[in-house]
């Protein structure tokens, strides 16, 4: 099976490449998903990860985010053969503020902000033909310090004992990036086109506890890092993916240690 990974140089993409060493994973200079002239007819399976994934940057550049995340997804789908498998990596943020917990795939989708809205728009463009993955918060080795846990770990490695942070009086569902990558492979083999699958730990971890464990320090909250209207608790259900045989294999202790 000839496989393509778009966005293979990213955090999740690098771990997916490790599982699929024979897959093609061209850089952006060699595969620009915003181009109207893609030809992906040679591929039997495409994992579409290429996206602008940072919510803050999405708010600063909504036009560029929509071009990459929405039209880029459309271009990839149109450039593929009809019989090829498409796994589209969306996000749990398409659900927005939870109306019930845990969040399953039938939860209403009410995204907040440019990034989440762009991902839902992309889903709607390919939802009849793609297998849609909705990862919750990912972390693990190789993550950029633009993201909270990696930032706290880096501060701890630098010897800081007062760890700069935002609001840590929240609980979030964190999944090891390597378990997510394994889930994407399994979805490509057993998932059903036209369905969405949550990939999550199903566990709400308190951020203050994670900060202490990953950094060895104490929280030093900075009000400028707080996000307005943050949801106190957010976690998902992965029952649908588990029915296919997927389950997380890394404990939170292993993930934080490797991070």
C-alpha positions as CSV (number, residue, x, y, z in Angstrom):
1,X,0.0,0.0,0.0
2,X,1.5,3.3,-1.1
3,X,1.0,5.9,1.7
4,X,1.3,9.7,2.0
5,X,1.6,11.7,5.2
6,X,0.9,15.4,4.8
7,X,2.3,17.5,7.6
8,X,4.8,14.7,8.3
9,X,7.4,17.1,9.8
10,X,5.0,18.2,12.6
11,X,4.7,16.8,16.1
12,X,2.2,14.1,15.4
13,X,3.5,13.6,11.9
14,X,7.0,12.7,13.1
15,X,5.6,10.0,15.3
16,X,3.3,8.7,12.6
17,X,6.4,8.5,10.2
18,X,8.2,6.4,12.8
19,X,5.4,3.8,12.6
20,X,5.2,4.0,8.8
21,X,8.8,4.4,7.6
22,X,8.0,3.5,4.0
23,X,5.4,6.3,3.7
24,X,6.1,9.4,1.7
25,X,6.2,12.5,3.9
26,X,7.3,15.5,1.8
27,X,8.0,18.8,3.3
28,X,5.9,21.9,2.5
29,X,8.3,23.0,-0.2
30,X,7.6,19.7,-2.1
31,X,3.9,19.4,-1.3
32,X,1.9,22.6,-0.8
33,X,-1.6,21.6,0.1
34,X,-2.9,25.1,-0.7
35,X,-2.0,24.4,-4.4
36,X,-4.8,23.7,-6.9
37,X,-2.5,21.4,-8.9
38,X,-2.0,18.5,-6.5
39,X,-1.9,15.0,-8.0
40,X,-2.1,12.3,-5.4
41,X,-3.5,9.6,-7.6
42,X,-0.5,7.3,-6.9
43,X,-1.5,6.9,-3.3
44,X,-3.7,4.2,-1.8
45,X,-3.8,5.9,1.6
46,X,-3.4,9.5,2.7
47,X,-3.1,10.8,6.3
48,X,-3.9,14.5,6.1
49,X,-2.2,16.2,9.0
50,X,-0.9,19.4,7.3
51,X,-2.5,22.3,9.1
52,X,-2.0,25.5,11.0
53,X,-2.5,24.0,14.5
54,X,-1.8,26.9,16.9
55,X,-5.0,28.6,18.0
56,X,-3.2,31.9,18.8
57,X,-1.6,32.1,15.4
58,X,-5.0,31.3,13.9
59,X,-6.6,34.3,15.5
60,X,-3.7,36.5,14.2
61,X,-4.0,35.1,10.6
62,X,-7.5,33.9,10.0
63,X,-7.2,34.1,6.2
64,X,-4.0,32.0,6.1
65,X,-5.5,29.5,8.6
66,X,-8.6,29.0,6.4
67,X,-6.5,28.7,3.3
68,X,-4.4,25.9,4.8
69,X,-6.9,24.1,7.0
70,X,-10.0,24.3,4.9
71,X,-9.0,24.7,1.3
72,X,-5.9,22.6,1.8
73,X,-8.0,19.8,3.0
74,X,-10.3,20.2,0.0
75,X,-7.4,20.1,-2.4
76,X,-6.0,17.0,-0.9
77,X,-9.3,15.1,-1.1
78,X,-9.9,16.2,-4.7
79,X,-6.4,15.1,-5.7
80,X,-6.9,11.6,-4.5
81,X,-8.4,8.6,-6.2
82,X,-12.0,7.8,-5.2
83,X,-11.0,4.4,-3.9
84,X,-8.1,5.6,-1.8
85,X,-8.3,5.8,2.0
86,X,-8.3,9.3,3.5
87,X,-7.7,9.8,7.3
88,X,-8.3,13.4,8.2
89,X,-6.9,14.6,11.5
90,X,-9.3,17.1,13.1
91,X,-9.5,18.1,16.7
92,X,-11.6,17.8,19.8
93,X,-12.0,21.6,19.7
94,X,-14.7,21.2,17.1
95,X,-17.1,20.3,20.1
96,X,-16.6,23.7,21.8
97,X,-18.0,24.1,25.3
98,X,-19.2,20.7,26.5
99,X,-22.9,20.2,27.2
100,X,-22.2,16.7,28.7
101,X,-19.2,14.7,29.8
102,X,-17.5,12.6,28.6
103,X,-17.7,14.0,25.1
104,X,-18.5,11.4,22.5
105,X,-18.6,11.8,18.7
106,X,-22.3,12.6,18.7
107,X,-21.8,15.6,21.0
108,X,-22.9,18.8,19.3
109,X,-20.2,20.6,17.4
110,X,-20.0,24.3,18.3
111,X,-16.4,25.4,17.8
112,X,-15.0,28.6,19.3
113,X,-12.3,30.6,17.6
114,X,-10.7,30.5,14.1
115,X,-8.7,27.3,14.6
116,X,-11.5,25.1,15.8
117,X,-14.0,26.6,13.2
118,X,-11.5,25.9,10.4
119,X,-11.3,22.3,11.4
120,X,-15.0,21.9,11.5
121,X,-15.3,23.5,8.1
122,X,-12.7,21.1,6.8
123,X,-14.5,18.1,8.3
124,X,-17.7,19.1,6.5
125,X,-15.9,19.2,3.2
126,X,-14.7,15.6,3.5
127,X,-17.0,14.0,6.0
128,X,-18.7,11.7,3.5
129,X,-15.5,10.1,2.3
130,X,-12.9,10.5,5.1
131,X,-12.2,8.7,8.3
132,X,-12.1,11.6,10.7
133,X,-9.9,11.4,13.8
134,X,-10.5,13.9,16.7
135,X,-7.6,13.8,19.0
136,X,-7.9,15.5,22.4
137,X,-4.8,17.2,24.0
138,X,-1.6,15.6,22.8
139,X,1.7,15.6,24.5
140,X,4.9,13.6,24.6
141,X,8.5,13.6,23.4
142,X,9.4,16.2,20.8
143,X,6.6,18.6,21.6
144,X,7.2,22.3,21.0
145,X,7.4,24.5,24.1
146,X,4.6,26.5,22.5
147,X,2.4,24.0,24.3
148,X,1.8,24.0,28.1
149,X,3.3,20.7,29.3
150,X,6.4,20.9,27.1
151,X,6.9,24.5,28.3
152,X,6.6,23.5,31.9
153,X,9.0,20.6,31.4
154,X,11.6,22.9,29.7
155,X,11.3,25.4,32.6
156,X,12.0,22.6,35.1
157,X,15.0,21.3,33.1
158,X,16.4,24.8,33.2
159,X,16.3,24.7,37.0
160,X,13.4,27.0,37.6
161,X,11.3,26.2,40.7
162,X,8.6,28.8,40.1
163,X,7.0,27.7,36.8
164,X,5.3,30.3,34.8
165,X,1.9,29.1,33.7
166,X,-1.7,30.1,33.0
167,X,-4.7,28.9,34.8
168,X,-3.8,25.4,36.2
169,X,-7.1,25.0,38.1
170,X,-8.5,23.1,35.1
171,X,-8.7,19.5,34.1
172,X,-7.9,18.2,30.6
173,X,-7.8,14.9,28.7
174,X,-4.1,14.3,27.7
175,X,-3.1,11.5,25.3
176,X,0.4,10.4,24.5
177,X,1.2,11.5,20.9
178,X,2.5,7.9,20.2
179,X,-0.8,6.4,21.1
180,X,-2.5,8.9,18.8
181,X,-0.2,7.9,15.9
182,X,-1.0,4.3,16.5
183,X,-4.6,5.1,16.5
184,X,-4.4,6.8,13.1
185,X,-2.8,3.7,11.6
186,X,-5.5,1.5,13.1
187,X,-8.3,3.9,11.8
188,X,-6.8,3.7,8.3
189,X,-7.1,-0.1,8.5
190,X,-10.4,-0.6,10.4
191,X,-12.2,2.8,10.5
192,X,-15.3,3.5,8.5
193,X,-15.4,6.3,5.9
194,X,-17.9,9.0,6.9
195,X,-17.4,8.4,10.7
196,X,-15.5,10.3,13.3
197,X,-13.4,8.8,16.1
198,X,-12.2,10.4,19.3
199,X,-8.7,9.5,20.3
200,X,-8.3,10.4,24.0
201,X,-7.3,9.0,27.4
202,X,-10.8,9.4,28.8
203,X,-9.2,10.8,32.0
204,X,-9.4,14.5,33.1
205,X,-6.0,15.3,34.5
206,X,-5.7,18.4,36.8
207,X,-3.2,20.8,35.2
208,X,-1.7,21.8,38.5
209,X,-0.8,18.2,39.2
210,X,0.7,17.7,35.8
211,X,2.8,20.9,36.2
212,X,4.3,19.6,39.4
213,X,5.0,16.2,38.0
214,X,6.5,17.3,34.8
215,X,8.6,20.2,36.1
216,X,9.3,19.4,39.7
217,X,8.4,23.0,40.5
218,X,5.5,25.1,41.8
219,X,3.0,27.0,39.7
220,X,3.5,30.7,39.2
221,X,0.3,31.8,37.5
222,X,0.5,34.7,35.1
223,X,-2.9,36.4,34.4
224,X,-1.7,37.3,30.9
225,X,-1.5,33.6,30.1
226,X,-5.1,33.0,31.2
227,X,-7.7,32.3,28.5
228,X,-11.1,33.9,28.9
229,X,-14.0,31.5,29.3
230,X,-11.8,28.4,29.8
231,X,-13.9,25.3,30.5
232,X,-13.1,23.9,34.0
233,X,-13.2,20.2,33.0
234,X,-12.9,18.6,29.5
235,X,-12.5,15.0,28.7
236,X,-13.7,12.6,26.0
237,X,-15.0,9.1,25.3
238,X,-12.9,6.8,23.0
239,X,-15.5,4.0,23.1
240,X,-15.9,4.0,19.3
241,X,-12.2,3.7,18.6
242,X,-11.9,1.0,21.3
243,X,-14.4,-1.1,19.5
244,X,-11.9,-1.2,16.6
245,X,-9.2,-2.5,19.0
246,X,-7.5,0.7,19.9
247,X,-6.5,1.7,23.4
248,X,-3.8,3.9,24.9
249,X,-0.6,2.0,25.9
250,X,1.4,4.7,27.6
251,X,0.7,5.7,31.2
252,X,0.7,9.3,32.1
253,X,3.8,8.7,34.2
254,X,5.7,7.3,31.1
255,X,4.5,10.2,28.9
256,X,5.6,12.9,31.4
257,X,9.0,11.1,31.9
258,X,9.6,11.0,28.2
259,X,8.5,14.6,27.7
